[in-house]
Amino acid sequence: MVSMVCHEFRNPLNNISLSVSYLDRYKDQLSGEQKGKYLKDIQANVERMTTMIDDILVIGMVEARKIELQPVELDLVEFCRSLTAEIQLTAPQNPIHFTSQCPSLRVQMDKRLLRSILTNILSNSIHYSPPEKKIQFKLSSQANQIMFQVKDQGIGIPAEDIPQLFEPFHRGRNVSNIPGTGLGLSIVKKFVDLQQGTINVSSKVGRGTLFTVQLAVRGSAE
């Protein structure tokens, strides 16, 4: 884990160092626009490292058993609608279509962990989909099982990458230059496991991906 962290931090640090060097060496020759570009690159790399640090801390807390479940009563339908609207505001380029088999679904569930799970999956679906491609987000229940499904029409995941998909820092070989840390899905898996749930993925390159999360809960549909 330590070697992977060092490797993943090396690239953004090298990029920052290079940008600072150019700004210092050519400060009199660079236009305001060019300087602005280098500063934006520095900011983007700092944000990337900050996100990685936050994610690594979360993973460490889960592995050290320092995160405990804190279930509260939730109306999952309202929760999912609100989360969809929140994400849609920050990423309007891909419409998210939320559907539920019932108008209300009251359960006991950890709100923080659920928000992290769904936000990571929905954000990934948008991140790896062409603009204007619809994201389908479905909520259903059966007995004491709740199922969340997120389906996109994005670049898909190569079959050989799926077994390692939830490993820290692992990213599909077809992501090209699309930025990302490779930690989001690792956190999702740990949060699902913490609730004794399951997560499955099916995907075809160039045609999209379907994530299915199942969690056992207390409560019943209204």
C-alpha positions in Angstrom: 0.0 0.0 0.0 2.8 2.4 0.9 4.6 1.8 -2.4 1.3 2.4 -4.3 0.7 5.7 -2.5 4.2 6.9 -3.2 3.8 6.0 -6.9 0.5 7.8 -7.2 1.8 10.9 -5.5 4.9 11.1 -7.7 3.0 12.1 -10.9 1.1 15.1 -9.5 4.2 16.2 -7.5 6.3 16.1 -10.7 3.7 18.0 -12.6 3.6 20.7 -9.9 7.4 20.9 -9.9 7.5 21.2 -13.6 4.9 24.0 -13.7 6.6 25.9 -11.0 9.9 25.6 -12.8 8.4 26.9 -16.1 6.8 29.8 -14.2 10.1 30.8 -12.6 12.3 30.3 -15.7 10.0 32.0 -18.2 8.0 34.4 -16.1 9.0 37.4 -18.3 8.2 35.6 -21.6 4.9 33.9 -20.6 1.6 35.7 -21.3 -1.0 36.1 -18.7 -3.1 33.4 -20.3 -0.1 31.0 -20.2 0.7 31.7 -16.6 -3.0 31.2 -15.8 -2.9 27.7 -17.4 0.2 26.7 -15.4 -1.5 27.9 -12.2 -4.7 25.9 -13.0 -2.5 22.8 -13.6 -0.9 23.3 -10.2 -4.3 23.7 -8.5 -5.7 20.6 -10.2 -2.8 18.5 -9.1 -3.0 19.9 -5.5 -6.7 19.0 -5.5 -6.0 15.5 -6.8 -3.5 14.9 -4.0 -5.9 16.3 -1.4 -8.6 13.9 -2.6 -6.2 11.0 -2.4 -5.2 11.9 1.1 -8.8 12.1 2.2 -9.6 8.8 0.5 -6.6 7.0 2.0 -7.6 8.2 5.5 -11.1 6.8 5.0 -9.7 3.5 3.9 -7.3 3.4 6.9 -10.2 4.1 9.3 -12.3 1.3 7.8 -9.4 -1.1 8.0 -8.6 -0.1 11.6 -12.3 -0.6 12.5 -12.7 3.1 13.5 -15.9 3.6 11.5 -19.0 2.3 13.2 -22.5 2.0 11.6 -24.9 4.7 12.7 -28.3 3.8 11.3 -31.0 6.4 11.2 -34.5 6.3 9.8 -34.6 7.3 6.1 -37.1 7.5 3.4 -34.9 6.1 0.7 -37.0 7.4 -2.2 -36.7 11.0 -1.0 -33.0 10.5 -0.1 -32.2 9.2 -3.6 -34.2 12.0 -5.3 -32.4 14.6 -3.3 -29.0 13.1 -4.0 -29.8 12.9 -7.7 -30.8 16.6 -7.8 -27.6 17.5 -5.9 -25.3 15.6 -8.2 -27.2 16.9 -11.3 -26.5 20.5 -10.3 -22.7 19.9 -10.4 -22.8 17.7 -13.5 -25.7 18.8 -15.7 -24.1 17.4 -18.9 -25.5 13.9 -18.2 -29.1 13.6 -17.2 -29.7 11.2 -14.3 -33.1 9.4 -14.5 -34.1 8.1 -11.1 -36.9 5.5 -10.7 -38.3 3.6 -7.7 -40.8 0.7 -7.6 -42.7 2.4 -4.7 -43.5 6.0 -3.7 -41.9 5.7 -0.2 -39.5 3.3 1.4 -38.7 3.9 5.1 -35.7 2.0 6.5 -32.9 2.1 9.1 -29.6 2.8 7.3 -26.3 4.6 7.8 -26.9 7.8 5.9 -23.2 8.8 5.7 -22.1 5.5 4.2 -25.0 5.3 1.8 -24.3 8.9 0.5 -20.7 8.0 -0.1 -21.5 4.7 -1.9 -24.1 6.3 -4.2 -22.2 9.5 -4.8 -19.1 7.6 -5.9 -20.9 5.3 -8.2 -23.1 8.0 -9.8 -20.1 10.4 -10.2 -18.1 7.7 -11.8 -20.9 6.9 -14.3 -21.0 10.6 -15.3 -17.2 10.9 -15.3 -16.8 8.0 -17.8 -19.7 8.8 -20.0 -19.9 11.1 -23.1 -21.9 14.3 -22.6 -25.7 14.0 -22.8 -25.7 10.2 -22.3 -28.4 9.3 -19.7 -27.5 7.7 -16.4 -30.2 5.3 -15.1 -30.6 5.1 -11.3 -33.0 2.6 -9.9 -34.2 1.7 -6.4 -36.1 -1.5 -5.5 -36.7 -3.7 -2.5 -37.6 -7.3 -1.8 -38.1 -8.7 1.7 -35.4 -7.1 3.8 -33.1 -6.4 0.8 -32.7 -3.0 -0.8 -31.2 -2.9 -4.3 -29.6 0.2 -5.9 -28.7 0.0 -9.6 -26.8 2.6 -11.6 -26.4 2.0 -15.4 -24.5 4.3 -17.8 -23.7 4.4 -21.5 -20.0 5.2 -21.0 -16.7 3.7 -22.1 -17.2 0.5 -20.2 -14.7 -1.6 -18.3 -12.5 -4.3 -19.9 -13.3 -7.8 -18.7 -9.8 -8.3 -17.5 -10.0 -5.3 -15.2 -13.2 -6.2 -13.4 -11.6 -8.7 -10.9 -9.3 -5.9 -9.6 -11.8 -3.0 -10.0 -12.2 -2.5 -6.2 -8.5 -2.6 -5.4 -6.9 0.7 -4.3 -5.5 2.7 -7.2 -6.6 0.2 -9.9 -8.1 1.9 -13.0 -9.3 0.4 -16.2 -6.7 0.2 -19.0 -9.1 2.1 -21.3 -9.4 5.3 -19.2 -6.7 7.0 -21.3 -6.1 10.5 -20.0 -9.4 10.8 -18.0 -8.3 12.0 -14.6 -9.0 9.9 -11.5 -7.4 8.4 -8.3 -8.6 4.8 -8.5 -9.7 5.0 -4.8 -13.4 5.8 -5.0 -14.6 2.3 -5.8 -12.3 0.8 -3.2 -14.1 3.0 -0.6 -17.4 1.9 -2.0 -16.6 -1.7 -1.6 -15.4 -1.3 2.0 -18.5 0.6 2.9 -20.7 -2.0 1.3 -18.8 -4.8 3.1 -19.1 -2.9 6.4 -22.9 -3.2 6.0 -22.6 -6.9 5.0 -23.9 -6.1 1.6 -22.8 -7.0 -1.9 -21.7 -5.0 -5.0 -21.6 -6.4 -8.5 -20.6 -5.0 -11.8 -21.3 -5.9 -15.4 -19.9 -4.0 -18.3 -19.1 -4.0 -22.0 -16.4 -1.8 -23.5 -17.9 1.0 -25.5 -21.5 0.2 -24.3 -21.6 1.1 -20.7 -21.6 -0.3 -17.1 -24.1 -1.5 -14.6 -23.4 -1.4 -10.8 -25.7 -3.3 -8.5 -25.5 -2.7 -4.7 -27.6 -4.8 -2.3 -28.0 -4.0 1.4 -29.9 -5.7 4.1 -31.9 -3.2 6.2 -34.5 -2.9 8.9 -37.8 -1.4 7.9 -40.4 -1.9 5.2 -41.8 -0.2 2.2 -44.7 2.1 2.7 
